[in-house]
Amino acid sequence: MDSAEEFARAKPIAEATLAAMMRHHVPPTPSNYMLWYTHLAGTLPELSRTIEILLSNRQEFTAERNDELFQRFFGSDGPLTSVQHTGDRLQQVMSKVLQQIEVAGGEARAYGKTLDSYTSEIGKAESVERLRGIVSGLVKETQRVAARNAALETQLTQSSGEIFELRQNLEAVRHEAMTDALTGIANRKSFDERLRGAAREAMESGEPLSLLFLDIDHFKTFNDSYGHQLGDQVLRLVARTLTDCVKGRDTTARYGGEEFAIILPNTRLVDAKRVAEQIRGTMMRRRIVGKSTGEDYGTVTLSIGVGAFRPGEPLSELLGRADAALYLAKKTGRNRVASEEEAAGTVKVPA
């Protein structure tokens, strides 16, 4: 595409982008323009789907929401080196496959012309000897093409194996990038991605969505008293306990340090509080026992904050309410569950 064609294609999209931004009161900053141009160009369906949902729910495009959208779709830290390497290899393999297919197509066309030529010569053959020569040449040409096709089939089979291996590599890298190395559950990056997806689905379906923030009580003291090795064992035990207490589409993640989070799709605030109480009670019953010494270090407890998603709100607001509830749970004695309602003062906090 030359510059004139590119200009002609981009101009109406650019004009529509500015018009839409003005219509919805979106400041025409570079990042906002990139979001809306991509949306109207239709090159990122998930972005378009998200914006259309927000529009249908008559949500305002506040500075916070615009920033969240940009970070979600364009604010990545960049692909991992291993992903880049695998992607480069995949591109090389695909280029090789396309070349092989192009060569095969050329040879098929050439063979077709050869057949036409031999067919014409057969009609003109004036002797048996000449006919035998034509048939002999046709057989040799057919054998050559058959051998070439067999070689191509081998090459394509090899390329197919390489592509399958590369796909497995990409999946392994993605899993590693989205998993907390110590506990084996989702990491912060995976949590952020899954929470965005769960919020989008909740807005589309009208189903509730709740969030738990969990913190290990007095973990620093435990870690300082017994060492990081035992502290790591506690983190793994908590992760396993959380995983045992949830099911289905729920997501358990290590949010950072001794703090964990659980995404609960299709779950009302009142039901999320019940899940939180179940987790708290289960954790109290599990004892910390040294793997090498067998020494019993007692139990650890959890403080838990519970929040519920409000359709259309920036996710930072949901995270803030759940975090405020967690802070309240720790402030009022630890080893307890507090909801966003209590943190907002609409429910009396137990003495």
Number of C-alpha atoms within 10 A of each C-alpha: 7 6 8 9 9 10 12 10 13 13 11 12 17 18 11 15 23 16 12 15 17 12 9 13 12 18 16 14 9 8 16 20 17 14 21 23 21 18 21 18 17 13 11 13 13 12 20 18 14 17 18 13 16 18 14 10 13 11 15 15 20 13 12 12 17 18 15 16 20 17 13 14 12 13 11 9 7 8 9 12 9 13 17 13 13 19 16 12 15 19 13 12 18 16 12 15 18 13 12 16 14 12 13 16 12 12 15 14 12 13 17 12 12 16 15 12 13 17 14 11 15 16 9 11 14 10 9 9 10 14 17 13 14 18 16 12 14 18 12 12 15 15 12 13 17 12 12 14 15 12 12 17 13 12 15 17 12 14 17 15 12 16 18 13 14 18 15 12 16 18 13 13 16 15 13 14 15 19 20 19 11 13 19 15 22 26 23 18 15 21 22 16 12 17 20 14 12 23 24 18 16 19 19 13 10 11 14 20 24 26 29 28 28 29 25 22 19 14 19 14 11 17 15 11 11 11 12 13 10 19 20 15 17 23 20 16 18 26 21 16 16 25 17 12 16 18 11 7 11 18 22 25 29 27 21 12 11 18 18 24 26 25 23 26 22 18 18 17 21 14 13 25 22 12 18 29 19 14 23 23 15 16 21 14 12 15 14 18 16 13 10 6 7 9 10 11 13 11 13 21 22 28 27 33 31 33 30 23 24 16 19 19 14 20 18 12 13 19 18 13 23 29 23 21 27 28 20 24 26 21 10 15 11 20 20 19 25 29 28 23 18 18 23 13 9 9 12 10 14 7 5
